[in-house]
C-alpha cells in the first residue's frame, strides 16, 4: 500500500505542501482535487521521486521514497500534465523503447497487452505524431504501464480531451483500479471524479482539507438530507404541516410550487415523511433528494486563496 507521512515542501521559504498525510490500498482510485497552485503537482512529483521533500516521506509497499528512489521508480508509472512524444517513431517503437529501459522481458507480448488494454491495437504501426490528442493521452498511459507498476500518478490526464475521449479514459482508469493498482488522479473536472474514484482529497495552499471515501466527504458538509418537494395542492398548508414536523430542520419555499426541506434521519425517516404528506391530503408531484456533489464540497471547504 501507499503511506504518505507528513509531507512538506518549501521553495525558498515558500510553503508549497504543508504536512500532507494519507494512505491508499491496492485498487484505490484517489481523486486529488485543488485549484492551480494548490500543491497537487508538487505532491505528485515528490511521490514520483522527482522532488525531494523538505520533510516527511512516503512508503510504497514498504519502500521509502527517500531511501530507495530507484526502486520506487520501478514501481510507479508517472503521467505528467504535459508530456513529450517523439516524432517519426511508430507506436510500438515508442513503447518498446521504454519497455527496454525497464528491462521488460517478452517485450512484444507486453506491448500487445498494453495496446489492447488502452484500445490502441489498430494504431500499433502508426506514427506517434499522427495520433489524435485522446490517442496520445492513451499512448502515454500505455507507456506508464509497460513495466506493470503498482502505483500510477496521473496529473490532469483528461486535460484537453473531448467528452468521448474523457469517457474512454475514465473507463480505462476504472479498469486499472479493478486490476489492483493504486491510482492517483489530479483533476479539475469534479463531477466526473465521483464516477470512478472511490476516495478523494481536497488540497488548498498546500493543506489537505479533506480526505476519505466520496460519500463520507460529501456527508461531512451535508449531514442532513435536502429534499425538493413539488406540490400541486395548497403549498401554504403543506408548509405549515412541514414546519410542525420534528424531522424537519429547515424549510424554504422555492418558486411557486416547490419546497426545499432539510430532513433529519435516514432513508426510513424520509419515506415516512413522504407518506405523512400524502396521507395529509397533499398532492405531491415530485419528491427528490437534492444530492450534494464534489463540486459542492470543494466550494464549501475552499476559499479560492492561493499561496
Backbone bond lengths (Angstrom), bond angles and torsions (degrees), N, CA, C in turn:
res aa  C-N    CA-C-N  psi(-1)  N-CA   C-N-CA  omega(-1)  CA-C   N-CA-C  phi
1 X - - - 1.458 - - 1.523 109.82 -
2 X 1.322 116.12 171.98 1.467 122.14 178.48 1.519 109.04 -106.57
3 X 1.335 115.35 126.06 1.464 121.45 176.48 1.523 108.66 -120.42
4 X 1.320 116.45 113.96 1.467 122.33 177.41 1.517 107.55 -100.43
5 X 1.347 116.11 124.83 1.457 120.48 -168.70 1.529 111.32 -124.38
6 X 1.328 115.40 99.36 1.463 122.24 169.64 1.540 112.57 53.11
7 X 1.322 116.96 48.84 1.463 121.67 -178.20 1.524 111.48 -71.10
8 X 1.323 115.70 129.77 1.462 123.25 172.90 1.531 108.95 -125.64
9 X 1.321 115.69 145.34 1.458 120.21 171.06 1.517 109.03 -146.60
10 X 1.330 115.04 124.01 1.455 120.85 176.06 1.515 109.08 -121.65
11 X 1.324 115.22 147.63 1.463 122.41 177.00 1.524 107.47 -121.10
12 X 1.328 115.98 100.77 1.458 119.67 179.98 1.511 113.61 58.69
13 X 1.309 116.94 38.58 1.456 121.44 -179.20 1.516 113.94 92.58
14 X 1.328 117.00 -10.54 1.465 121.37 179.16 1.526 109.43 -85.62
15 X 1.341 118.68 119.87 1.471 120.80 -176.89 1.535 111.39 -83.68
16 X 1.319 116.88 101.71 1.466 120.77 -178.94 1.518 111.63 -83.67
17 X 1.349 116.20 -37.73 1.467 121.85 178.01 1.520 107.19 -134.62
18 X 1.349 116.14 131.55 1.458 119.79 -170.63 1.533 111.73 -126.78
19 X 1.324 115.50 82.82 1.462 120.10 170.52 1.507 115.36 73.77
20 X 1.331 117.72 47.26 1.464 121.31 179.94 1.526 110.52 -81.40
21 X 1.329 115.67 132.57 1.466 121.83 175.82 1.525 109.33 -138.36
22 X 1.323 116.84 135.75 1.465 122.15 172.12 1.520 107.79 -167.91
23 X 1.326 116.24 167.36 1.458 120.60 177.52 1.523 109.30 -136.69
24 X 1.340 115.54 146.24 1.458 122.75 179.63 1.514 109.01 -132.64
25 X 1.313 115.79 148.89 1.466 121.25 -179.55 1.529 109.54 -114.96
26 X 1.340 118.07 165.54 1.463 120.39 178.74 1.527 112.25 -54.58
27 X 1.326 115.87 134.13 1.456 121.59 -178.36 1.506 114.21 93.83
28 X 1.347 117.69 -10.90 1.463 120.67 178.50 1.523 110.69 -72.82
29 X 1.326 115.83 136.00 1.463 121.98 170.18 1.519 105.95 -116.00
30 X 1.320 115.31 110.41 1.463 123.36 -170.90 1.527 109.77 -102.59
31 X 1.329 116.34 116.83 1.454 121.53 175.71 1.514 110.28 -87.27
32 X 1.331 116.66 116.35 1.463 123.04 -175.95 1.529 107.18 -102.20
33 X 1.331 116.11 110.19 1.461 122.30 -168.21 1.523 110.23 -112.59
34 X 1.326 115.59 135.79 1.456 120.08 175.72 1.506 111.12 177.99
35 X 1.318 116.25 156.99 1.457 121.22 177.74 1.528 110.33 -70.36
36 X 1.319 116.54 168.90 1.458 120.29 174.08 1.524 109.35 -58.55
37 X 1.319 116.64 131.72 1.463 120.96 -179.58 1.509 114.50 85.03
38 X 1.338 117.40 6.28 1.470 119.86 -177.48 1.524 112.54 -75.86
39 X 1.339 117.21 -24.51 1.465 120.55 -179.72 1.514 113.84 121.57
40 X 1.339 117.69 5.46 1.466 120.34 -178.22 1.532 111.58 -63.51
41 X 1.317 116.28 -54.05 1.470 120.00 -175.85 1.520 111.21 -64.70
42 X 1.325 117.42 -38.03 1.464 120.47 177.70 1.528 110.74 -61.42
43 X 1.326 116.62 -43.28 1.471 120.81 178.04 1.521 110.42 -61.91
44 X 1.333 116.61 -47.22 1.461 120.68 -178.79 1.524 110.81 -62.27
45 X 1.307 117.56 -40.28 1.471 120.33 179.58 1.520 111.74 -66.99
46 X 1.321 117.70 -32.62 1.466 119.56 174.62 1.517 110.56 -66.52
47 X 1.339 116.87 -42.65 1.462 120.16 178.65 1.527 111.34 -66.04
48 X 1.338 115.97 -28.51 1.467 120.42 178.13 1.523 112.29 -83.13
49 X 1.320 117.54 1.17 1.477 125.50 -179.07 1.521 112.24 65.56
50 X 1.322 117.44 23.47 1.462 121.24 176.08 1.523 111.49 -91.31
51 X 1.313 116.61 -19.85 1.461 122.91 173.35 1.523 108.30 -127.69
52 X 1.316 116.95 138.26 1.470 120.18 177.52 1.522 109.12 -90.33
53 X 1.331 117.84 128.02 1.469 119.99 178.87 1.523 111.44 -60.44
54 X 1.322 116.50 146.78 1.458 121.06 172.05 1.522 109.83 -67.56
55 X 1.315 115.13 -38.17 1.469 121.39 172.47 1.515 107.95 -157.87
56 X 1.334 115.47 167.85 1.449 120.37 -174.98 1.522 110.74 80.64
57 X 1.307 115.93 176.50 1.464 119.85 -179.25 1.526 109.12 -160.22
58 X 1.305 116.25 -173.26 1.468 122.94 174.40 1.513 107.53 -150.21
59 X 1.315 115.89 151.04 1.465 120.88 176.73 1.518 109.00 -126.78
60 X 1.325 115.72 139.50 1.459 122.58 177.06 1.521 107.53 -118.89
61 X 1.320 115.93 112.96 1.471 121.70 -175.87 1.529 111.03 49.84
62 X 1.342 115.14 42.92 1.453 121.37 175.78 1.507 115.65 85.77
63 X 1.329 118.21 -6.18 1.468 121.36 179.47 1.520 109.77 -96.57
64 X 1.332 116.01 127.97 1.451 122.09 -176.33 1.524 110.45 -83.72
65 X 1.347 116.76 135.92 1.466 120.38 -177.97 1.532 112.12 -66.84
66 X 1.335 117.08 -24.19 1.465 120.41 179.55 1.523 111.54 -86.96
67 X 1.328 117.15 -39.23 1.463 120.62 -176.20 1.524 112.72 -77.21
68 X 1.330 117.09 -34.68 1.473 120.37 -174.72 1.529 111.93 -136.58
69 X 1.344 117.31 63.83 1.473 119.02 -176.45 1.524 113.64 -61.34
70 X 1.340 117.89 -35.82 1.463 119.49 -179.02 1.521 111.21 -67.93
71 X 1.322 117.18 -37.27 1.456 120.34 177.12 1.532 110.58 -67.26
72 X 1.344 115.84 -38.79 1.464 120.46 176.92 1.525 110.31 -60.02
73 X 1.334 117.00 -42.59 1.468 120.39 -176.50 1.518 112.14 -64.00
74 X 1.314 116.91 -26.01 1.462 119.88 176.45 1.531 112.05 -77.05
75 X 1.340 115.73 -14.93 1.463 119.75 -178.35 1.520 113.34 -103.07
76 X 1.339 118.13 -1.66 1.462 119.98 -176.47 1.519 110.92 -122.33
77 X 1.316 114.75 155.92 1.457 122.74 168.93 1.512 107.27 -122.78
78 X 1.333 117.47 121.84 1.473 122.19 -174.17 1.522 109.59 -114.66
79 X 1.319 115.98 121.75 1.466 122.54 177.75 1.529 108.28 -116.97
80 X 1.331 117.53 101.43 1.462 120.09 -178.46 1.518 111.89 -73.47
81 X 1.324 115.64 168.41 1.460 121.21 178.55 1.528 110.43 -62.05
82 X 1.314 116.13 -44.20 1.461 121.70 177.68 1.523 108.12 -115.36
83 X 1.311 116.11 124.39 1.464 119.89 -176.51 1.526 109.26 -134.28
84 X 1.306 115.04 154.38 1.461 120.47 -178.74 1.517 111.84 -100.41
85 X 1.322 116.20 140.27 1.453 122.55 173.53 1.530 107.86 -122.22
86 X 1.319 116.57 139.92 1.453 120.81 -175.16 1.526 110.58 -83.84
87 X 1.335 116.55 130.65 1.461 120.74 175.57 1.525 110.56 -74.75
88 X 1.324 114.33 160.23 1.469 122.05 177.22 1.533 112.39 58.72
89 X 1.317 115.51 28.94 1.460 121.91 175.23 1.529 107.21 -126.59
90 X 1.301 116.44 134.90 1.454 119.75 178.65 1.531 110.45 -79.18
91 X 1.315 114.91 158.31 1.467 120.83 -176.12 1.523 110.97 -54.32
92 X 1.321 118.86 -47.99 1.466 120.81 -177.86 1.518 111.30 -66.40
93 X 1.343 117.04 -33.31 1.474 120.48 178.82 1.528 110.57 -68.29
94 X 1.335 115.37 -39.51 1.458 120.39 178.64 1.534 110.18 -60.14
95 X 1.324 116.32 -47.06 1.461 120.32 -179.76 1.520 111.65 -70.10
96 X 1.316 117.03 -35.91 1.460 121.04 179.42 1.527 111.05 -63.90
97 X 1.326 116.07 -37.16 1.462 120.91 178.73 1.525 110.81 -59.91
98 X 1.332 116.29 -48.00 1.466 119.56 -178.11 1.525 111.24 -72.93
99 X 1.321 117.34 -35.60 1.459 119.80 177.25 1.523 111.02 -61.89
100 X 1.352 116.73 -38.38 1.468 120.23 179.44 1.518 111.42 -67.57
101 X 1.344 116.70 -35.31 1.468 120.46 177.73 1.523 110.94 -60.71
102 X 1.337 115.92 -38.49 1.472 120.75 -179.24 1.525 112.24 -85.87
103 X 1.331 117.62 1.59 1.461 120.14 178.47 1.517 113.18 67.41
104 X 1.349 116.57 32.43 1.454 120.89 -178.26 1.528 109.78 -68.75
105 X 1.326 115.72 132.53 1.456 121.16 176.53 1.535 109.30 -85.40
106 X 1.338 115.36 153.56 1.473 120.86 179.89 1.524 110.71 50.86
107 X 1.335 114.94 56.31 1.451 120.51 -172.59 1.524 112.67 -60.76
108 X 1.316 117.76 -39.40 1.467 120.16 -178.90 1.522 111.24 -58.78
109 X 1.308 116.22 -43.82 1.474 121.24 179.72 1.527 110.83 -65.15
110 X 1.332 115.90 -44.91 1.466 120.63 -179.19 1.529 110.37 -63.36
111 X 1.323 117.28 -42.89 1.468 120.80 -179.55 1.524 110.60 -62.52
112 X 1.324 117.21 -42.92 1.465 120.07 178.03 1.529 110.72 -62.27
113 X 1.332 117.11 -37.29 1.469 120.71 -179.06 1.526 111.49 -67.56
114 X 1.336 117.37 -44.33 1.465 118.52 -179.01 1.524 111.05 -72.48
115 X 1.318 117.95 -30.83 1.465 120.34 175.40 1.527 110.26 -66.13
116 X 1.327 116.93 -38.45 1.457 119.74 177.16 1.521 110.72 -67.81
117 X 1.337 116.86 -41.91 1.460 120.78 -179.81 1.524 111.44 -62.02
118 X 1.331 117.24 -39.70 1.460 121.56 -178.05 1.523 113.03 -92.58
119 X 1.334 116.09 7.38 1.469 122.33 176.98 1.532 111.61 59.25
120 X 1.320 115.94 43.07 1.466 121.46 179.05 1.532 111.71 -119.25
121 X 1.329 116.76 13.77 1.451 119.73 -176.50 1.526 113.72 -56.29
122 X 1.330 117.01 -39.11 1.467 119.58 -178.11 1.526 112.22 -72.62
123 X 1.330 117.09 -11.50 1.467 121.15 -179.77 1.531 112.02 -103.71
124 X 1.313 117.08 12.62 1.465 121.01 -174.99 1.523 112.10 -54.14
125 X 1.321 118.58 -39.49 1.462 121.55 -175.60 1.526 112.21 -103.84
126 X 1.328 117.22 13.76 1.466 120.89 176.71 1.518 110.29 -85.07
127 X 1.328 115.99 153.67 1.458 119.93 175.16 1.529 109.14 -76.45
128 X 1.313 114.99 142.32 1.457 121.31 -175.56 1.527 111.97 -55.37
129 X 1.347 116.80 -42.20 1.457 119.33 -175.75 1.529 113.21 -69.37
130 X 1.331 117.47 -11.09 1.466 120.41 179.61 1.521 112.43 -86.59
131 X 1.343 117.52 -8.39 1.459 121.20 -177.05 1.523 111.48 -77.47
132 X 1.327 115.62 149.42 1.462 120.66 173.26 1.529 109.51 -69.14
133 X 1.328 116.10 168.62 1.457 120.43 179.07 1.536 111.17 -57.78
134 X 1.332 116.07 -44.34 1.459 119.26 -179.75 1.515 112.45 -63.18
135 X 1.345 116.81 -40.74 1.463 120.36 178.63 1.519 111.12 -68.12
136 X 1.327 117.35 -34.93 1.465 119.78 176.59 1.523 111.02 -65.39
137 X 1.348 116.62 -37.23 1.469 119.86 176.11 1.531 110.11 -62.12
138 X 1.326 115.64 -43.69 1.465 119.12 179.92 1.532 111.40 -67.63
139 X 1.320 116.57 -34.28 1.462 119.52 177.26 1.525 110.71 -66.13
140 X 1.328 116.39 -40.49 1.471 119.11 177.64 1.523 110.34 -63.73
141 X 1.335 116.61 -37.05 1.459 119.74 176.88 1.523 110.48 -68.44
142 X 1.335 116.49 -38.70 1.472 119.94 176.45 1.524 110.29 -60.67
143 X 1.322 116.25 -39.89 1.476 120.39 177.83 1.530 110.61 -61.23
144 X 1.343 117.42 -35.23 1.462 121.39 178.62 1.524 112.36 -70.77
145 X 1.344 116.79 -16.13 1.456 120.41 -172.58 1.519 114.18 -102.51
146 X 1.341 118.16 -9.68 1.468 119.48 -171.62 1.525 112.98 -61.98
147 X 1.326 117.92 -26.64 1.466 120.44 -178.78 1.530 111.79 -101.67
148 X 1.347 116.99 13.89 1.459 123.05 175.84 1.529 111.95 54.94
149 X 1.350 117.68 62.10 1.465 120.24 -177.09 1.525 111.97 -72.37
150 X 1.324 115.34 157.66 1.464 121.04 176.92 1.519 111.55 -88.02
151 X 1.337 116.52 -26.33 1.470 122.42 -177.55 1.524 109.17 -128.49
152 X 1.340 115.98 130.90 1.461 121.57 175.52 1.522 109.13 -112.56
153 X 1.332 116.18 129.21 1.458 123.08 178.95 1.526 107.42 -112.77
154 X 1.326 116.77 106.21 1.459 121.89 -173.79 1.534 108.93 -114.39
155 X 1.315 115.92 107.08 1.463 122.01 -176.39 1.532 109.30 -94.78
156 X 1.332 116.08 105.55 1.473 122.74 -178.29 1.533 111.52 51.22
157 X 1.321 118.69 57.58 1.467 120.15 -175.25 1.523 113.92 -68.31
158 X 1.334 118.18 -21.74 1.464 120.35 -177.58 1.519 112.77 -95.02
159 X 1.339 116.94 7.62 1.463 120.57 -177.57 1.525 111.25 -59.90
160 X 1.325 116.04 125.41 1.459 121.07 175.73 1.507 115.76 81.11
161 X 1.327 118.51 4.70 1.455 120.59 -177.24 1.536 111.04 -90.11
162 X 1.335 115.76 149.30 1.459 119.80 174.78 1.535 108.94 -77.81
163 X 1.337 118.24 168.51 1.475 120.43 -175.17 1.521 114.11 -56.31
164 X 1.334 119.06 -40.52 1.461 120.27 -179.40 1.531 110.80 -66.59
165 X 1.334 116.22 -43.20 1.466 119.36 179.94 1.523 110.93 -65.09
166 X 1.346 117.46 -36.08 1.470 120.52 177.26 1.521 110.63 -64.54
167 X 1.340 116.24 -41.60 1.464 120.18 179.76 1.525 110.68 -63.45
168 X 1.335 116.98 -40.64 1.462 120.81 179.58 1.524 110.66 -66.94
169 X 1.341 116.42 -40.84 1.462 120.00 179.02 1.521 110.52 -65.84
170 X 1.322 116.55 -39.61 1.465 121.25 179.27 1.530 111.07 -60.17
171 X 1.317 116.85 -43.80 1.462 120.76 179.30 1.520 110.64 -66.66
172 X 1.329 117.30 -36.68 1.462 120.70 178.53 1.527 110.80 -65.15
173 X 1.328 117.23 -42.44 1.462 120.50 178.81 1.532 110.49 -64.74
174 X 1.336 116.18 -40.12 1.462 119.46 177.01 1.526 110.90 -61.26
175 X 1.327 117.42 -38.73 1.465 121.24 178.30 1.528 110.97 -64.89
176 X 1.321 117.36 -37.40 1.468 120.73 178.02 1.523 110.67 -63.64
177 X 1.331 116.53 -36.88 1.461 119.61 175.03 1.515 111.34 -64.60
178 X 1.334 116.54 -41.13 1.469 119.92 179.00 1.525 111.12 -65.61
179 X 1.336 117.48 -23.83 1.462 121.37 177.59 1.527 111.82 -79.01
180 X 1.352 117.34 -4.08 1.459 120.80 176.82 1.507 115.17 94.70
181 X 1.320 117.28 9.53 1.462 119.70 178.40 1.528 109.50 -84.84
182 X 1.331 115.83 150.01 1.459 121.21 170.96 1.521 106.74 -87.26
183 X 1.331 117.08 128.81 1.463 121.47 -176.97 1.529 108.96 -125.88
184 X 1.329 116.32 126.43 1.462 121.88 172.59 1.526 107.46 -110.76
185 X 1.336 116.01 122.32 1.462 122.15 -177.33 1.522 108.61 -122.09
186 X 1.321 117.40 118.67 1.461 119.83 171.63 1.517 107.57 -94.35
187 X 1.323 116.23 139.51 1.458 119.16 -176.64 1.513 110.71 -161.51
188 X 1.360 114.66 155.15 1.459 121.01 171.34 1.526 110.91 -101.31
189 X 1.337 118.23 -7.04 1.459 121.81 -175.90 1.524 107.73 -88.39
190 X 1.328 116.08 79.93 1.461 121.57 -168.40 1.526 114.46 -64.36
191 X 1.348 120.23 -44.80 1.471 117.94 -178.60 1.526 113.11 -58.92
192 X 1.332 117.74 -33.84 1.457 119.98 -177.49 1.521 112.26 -73.68
193 X 1.318 118.10 -29.00 1.460 120.13 -177.53 1.526 111.63 -61.27
194 X 1.338 116.37 -37.96 1.463 118.87 -178.06 1.520 112.16 -67.73
195 X 1.343 117.58 -16.38 1.464 120.88 -179.99 1.528 112.47 -73.44
196 X 1.348 117.41 -30.97 1.458 118.32 -174.74 1.528 114.23 -131.83
197 X 1.324 118.52 -6.64 1.471 120.64 176.46 1.525 109.20 -92.26
198 X 1.321 116.67 136.71 1.456 119.19 175.88 1.527 111.98 -96.19
199 X 1.338 117.12 -10.90 1.456 120.35 173.42 1.528 109.63 -148.25
200 X 1.323 115.86 155.60 1.463 121.18 -176.26 1.521 109.71 -139.19
201 X 1.324 114.67 158.76 1.452 121.76 172.24 1.506 108.58 -138.18
202 X 1.322 117.29 139.58 1.460 122.37 179.50 1.521 108.34 -114.35
203 X 1.327 115.59 125.14 1.452 121.27 -176.41 1.530 110.01 -120.64
204 X 1.322 115.48 139.29 1.468 121.05 174.41 1.514 108.33 -145.97
205 X 1.333 115.39 131.60 1.466 122.16 -179.97 1.527 111.58 51.40
206 X 1.330 115.75 38.27 1.454 121.14 176.07 1.506 115.89 81.11
207 X 1.333 117.45 1.51 1.469 121.72 -179.22 1.522 110.18 -108.86
208 X 1.326 116.28 134.79 1.458 121.43 176.53 1.524 108.06 -83.39
209 X 1.349 115.97 106.92 1.457 120.99 -174.26 1.526 112.65 -82.59
210 X 1.319 116.61 -28.24 1.466 120.59 -179.07 1.514 108.77 -153.09
211 X 1.333 115.81 145.86 1.455 121.62 176.23 1.519 108.52 -152.80
212 X 1.323 116.66 136.25 1.454 120.45 176.60 1.511 110.96 156.46
213 X 1.337 115.39 -174.69 1.456 118.16 177.16 1.524 109.15 -68.33
214 X 1.333 116.49 155.34 1.460 121.93 -171.55 1.524 111.17 -56.77
215 X 1.328 117.60 -46.93 1.462 120.82 -176.95 1.529 111.55 -61.86
216 X 1.335 116.82 -41.13 1.471 120.30 -178.97 1.518 111.68 -67.02
217 X 1.334 116.41 -40.56 1.458 120.16 179.81 1.525 110.42 -65.75
218 X 1.334 116.63 -40.48 1.466 119.96 177.77 1.521 110.42 -64.68
219 X 1.348 117.36 -43.46 1.474 120.60 179.50 1.522 112.20 -63.75
220 X 1.328 117.16 -25.50 1.466 119.86 -178.31 1.519 112.36 -64.04
221 X 1.341 117.35 -25.88 1.465 119.04 178.57 1.523 111.95 -102.52
222 X 1.346 117.04 -12.91 1.460 119.49 178.44 1.529 109.18 -143.10
223 X 1.338 116.65 78.96 1.471 119.93 -177.68 1.528 113.16 -69.07
224 X 1.344 117.84 -22.07 1.460 121.06 178.09 1.528 109.65 -97.48
225 X 1.341 115.84 168.44 1.458 121.43 177.41 1.519 109.18 -93.32
226 X 1.329 116.56 134.77 1.452 122.24 177.46 1.521 107.39 -107.95
227 X 1.331 116.03 115.95 1.456 121.75 -173.03 1.525 109.95 -115.86
228 X 1.328 115.80 134.73 1.464 122.13 176.79 1.532 108.32 -103.17
229 X 1.339 116.18 121.33 1.460 122.33 -176.83 1.523 109.66 -114.34
230 X 1.330 115.37 124.53 1.470 121.75 176.56 1.517 107.47 -105.94
231 X 1.337 116.29 112.95 1.461 122.20 -174.60 1.527 110.28 -115.11
232 X 1.337 117.97 134.72 1.463 121.08 179.26 1.532 111.36 -109.13
233 X 1.335 116.00 13.14 1.470 120.12 172.12 1.525 107.73 -108.40
234 X 1.315 118.33 -159.62 1.462 123.25 -175.50 1.537 110.03 -67.43
235 X 1.332 116.53 106.65 1.462 120.74 -176.30 1.520 111.68 -69.58
236 X 1.346 116.96 -31.40 1.460 119.65 -178.64 1.529 111.11 -65.89
237 X 1.329 116.46 -43.25 1.464 119.78 177.85 1.530 111.34 -64.86
238 X 1.341 115.55 -39.08 1.466 119.55 178.22 1.522 110.31 -63.53
239 X 1.342 116.44 -40.93 1.470 120.41 -179.99 1.522 110.77 -61.11
240 X 1.326 115.73 -42.74 1.472 120.25 178.50 1.521 110.85 -61.43
241 X 1.340 116.23 -44.39 1.461 120.62 179.65 1.526 111.16 -63.46
242 X 1.322 115.83 -43.91 1.466 120.62 -177.90 1.524 110.59 -61.72
243 X 1.312 116.96 -44.32 1.469 120.96 -177.23 1.523 112.67 -67.53
244 X 1.329 117.22 -16.43 1.471 120.57 178.41 1.520 112.51 -88.31
245 X 1.332 116.62 -8.94 1.461 120.55 -177.20 1.526 111.02 -78.90
246 X 1.331 115.84 136.96 1.470 120.72 178.28 1.529 111.77 -72.11
247 X 1.334 116.90 -13.39 1.459 120.52 -179.37 1.528 112.65 -86.84
248 X 1.326 117.03 -7.16 1.458 121.26 -174.86 1.524 110.25 -100.20
249 X 1.318 114.98 124.09 1.460 120.11 177.24 1.522 111.09 -92.82
250 X 1.337 116.56 -32.54 1.457 120.33 -177.77 1.523 108.84 -157.20
251 X 1.316 116.71 142.65 1.466 121.81 177.65 1.525 108.52 -136.17
252 X 1.325 115.71 131.11 1.458 121.03 -177.02 1.531 109.42 -135.42
253 X 1.328 116.39 132.35 1.459 121.05 177.21 1.522 109.70 -77.39
254 X 1.337 115.37 132.76 1.466 121.38 179.97 1.523 107.47 -126.36
255 X 1.319 116.83 111.06 1.458 119.48 -178.06 1.519 111.04 73.36
256 X 1.338 116.04 -159.03 1.466 120.78 -174.95 1.518 113.41 -87.50
257 X 1.323 117.19 -24.31 1.471 118.45 -171.99 1.526 113.43 -140.11
258 X 1.338 117.49 25.87 1.460 120.39 -179.88 1.519 111.09 -131.12
259 X 1.323 114.46 148.33 1.455 122.03 173.28 1.524 108.82 -122.66
260 X 1.318 116.04 142.43 1.460 122.08 172.77 1.523 106.30 -110.08
261 X 1.341 115.66 113.07 1.455 121.18 -169.57 1.519 110.14 -117.93
262 X 1.327 116.38 129.60 1.463 122.27 176.39 1.525 107.95 -96.13
263 X 1.341 115.29 113.43 1.458 121.43 -173.14 1.519 112.01 -105.55
264 X 1.322 115.22 142.54 1.453 121.30 171.28 1.524 109.32 -90.53
265 X 1.337 116.85 156.11 1.452 120.75 175.16 1.517 113.01 96.08
266 X 1.339 114.34 -172.73 1.457 120.57 -175.70 1.511 112.62 -104.75
267 X 1.337 115.06 -157.64 1.459 120.84 -176.22 1.531 111.78 -64.06
268 X 1.326 117.09 -39.02 1.472 119.69 179.57 1.524 110.90 -62.32
269 X 1.339 116.50 -41.28 1.466 120.22 178.69 1.525 110.67 -64.61
270 X 1.336 115.70 -37.21 1.455 120.31 179.05 1.533 110.39 -64.89
271 X 1.340 116.57 -42.74 1.466 121.08 178.82 1.535 110.76 -65.15
272 X 1.340 116.70 -41.88 1.461 120.36 178.98 1.524 111.16 -63.65
273 X 1.332 116.03 -37.69 1.463 120.41 -179.21 1.529 110.67 -65.41
274 X 1.324 116.64 -42.78 1.461 120.71 177.42 1.526 110.35 -61.90
275 X 1.328 116.92 -43.51 1.461 120.86 179.62 1.530 111.10 -60.77
276 X 1.342 115.86 -40.29 1.472 119.03 -179.00 1.521 111.90 -64.61
277 X 1.323 117.63 -34.52 1.463 120.39 177.78 1.524 111.00 -69.03
278 X 1.318 116.35 -42.89 1.468 120.47 178.99 1.519 110.46 -66.70
279 X 1.347 117.59 -43.89 1.462 121.30 178.20 1.529 111.64 -62.31
280 X 1.333 116.06 -26.78 1.460 120.74 178.59 1.515 113.55 -79.61
281 X 1.319 116.98 4.25 1.459 121.14 176.06 1.510 114.93 90.27
282 X 1.309 117.73 8.13 1.474 120.63 -178.60 1.525 110.01 -88.43
283 X 1.309 115.01 135.61 1.466 121.48 -177.95 1.522 108.90 -91.78
284 X 1.319 115.84 102.47 1.463 122.40 -175.68 1.523 108.89 -97.11
285 X 1.326 115.75 116.78 1.461 120.51 -179.24 1.524 111.32 -84.59
286 X 1.331 116.73 -40.95 1.469 121.61 178.80 1.519 109.67 -140.18
287 X 1.330 115.46 143.62 1.465 122.27 177.53 1.524 105.89 -142.29
288 X 1.327 117.15 97.62 1.465 121.41 -172.15 1.519 110.97 -127.27
289 X 1.327 115.05 137.25 1.464 119.38 173.97 1.513 109.11 -74.53
290 X 1.330 116.34 129.21 1.460 122.86 179.18 1.526 107.49 -86.63
291 X 1.328 115.99 96.08 1.461 120.98 -171.42 1.528 112.03 -73.55
292 X 1.329 115.80 132.84 1.462 119.62 169.07 1.521 108.41 -75.59
293 X 1.326 117.48 155.50 1.453 121.27 178.89 1.518 109.71 -136.06
294 X 1.320 116.09 -178.36 1.464 120.04 -177.01 1.521 112.18 -62.93
295 X 1.316 115.94 -32.48 1.464 118.10 178.84 1.524 110.60 -65.56
296 X 1.344 117.23 -40.11 1.467 120.67 175.58 1.526 110.76 -60.65
297 X 1.335 116.24 -43.76 1.466 120.99 179.75 1.524 110.11 -62.09
298 X 1.336 116.04 -46.72 1.461 120.75 -177.96 1.530 110.84 -60.21
299 X 1.330 116.98 -45.66 1.455 120.22 -178.49 1.530 111.76 -68.71
300 X 1.340 116.04 -30.78 1.466 119.79 179.79 1.529 111.71 -72.73
301 X 1.334 116.90 -39.79 1.448 120.78 -171.97 1.520 113.97 -87.98
302 X 1.331 117.21 -26.21 1.461 120.05 -174.99 1.523 110.88 -103.85
303 X 1.328 114.28 160.61 1.478 120.77 -179.39 1.515 112.33 -110.98
304 X 1.342 116.80 -11.82 1.462 119.86 -175.12 1.512 112.60 88.63
305 X 1.346 116.83 0.70 1.457 120.50 -179.21 1.520 110.69 -74.46
306 X 1.319 116.66 145.85 1.446 122.70 174.40 1.516 109.46 -125.46
307 X 1.329 115.57 157.03 1.460 119.50 179.53 1.528 110.60 -71.80
